[in-house]
Amino acid sequence: MSPAILVRSGIGAKAQVESLGIESVADMPGVGENLSDHPALGVICEVNDASLIDFDQPIIQTILRYTAKDGKKRNDLQIEQISFAGRPGGAPMFMLAPVLEYQYGRGRLTFSSANPKQAPGIENRFCEDPRDASRLAECVRDTLEFTQGGALAEMIKAVTFPDLSRGVAQEDLEKLCRKFSGSGYHPCGTAKMGPVEDGMAVVDHKGRCHKVAQLVIADASIMPSVPRANTNLTCFMIGEQIGEWIRTNKSDYGL
């Protein structure tokens, strides 16, 4: 929600801010842009033995991290074993989640109201970039292979999603990724860090807003791209580091 606070404070693309009836304080077109996340899908598996599925267990206990065959970024793919799927009392199922850990494509946030209770519109644009679609499709194929051999295959009664009869060729899986990819719950980048020469950058390397004195942002929105890992620890360190800079070098922040 940092971009929402900024836009409703008059900090954002001038035309967008003024369209909401808000006076423009700083024209910063990068606010709300550059949305980055971890696109993910779910391979749903029904099991033979219902006693294996326990909704009281931690939802994720095992994660495989690895690099795509033609990946330029180390550990850009991930497969999670989700302990359960569906609802208690339903068919006993678990899920394998193929996840894209580095997204080349970017989405954006949109704003239609000055009302602070109005949530922004979210345009993820997952897998519009062909590099994202091809690598996530590779991860889906690898995930499906886990369901067809070894200990997992012995547990599985049927794969209920995706519908394998619709095809598992690269083109088929890329189409699947573009249609069904969802958020991996790690959105970031919508007030990105960068040099002042970058017209889309909102803050500098110390979290200081380029155009508004004494305005500091210290959260996931300043990440220029999504980390190839969960974002919580990175957020902790952004807060710790910027907090320490403010404590020890107040003058750097105009204090």
Secondary structure, 3 states (H helix, E strand, C coil): CHHHHHHHCCEECHHHHHHCCCCCCEECCCCCCCEECCCECCEEEEECCHHHCCCCCCCEEEEEEECCCCCCCCCCEEEEEEEEECCCCCCCEEEEEEEECCCCCCEEEECCCCCCCCCCEEECCCCCCHHHHHHHHHHHHHHHHHCCCHHHHHHEEEEEECCHHHCCCHHHHHHHHHHHCECCCCCECCCCECCCCCCCCCECCCCEECCCCCCECCCHHHCCCCCCCCCHHHHHHHHHHHHHHHHHCHHHHCC
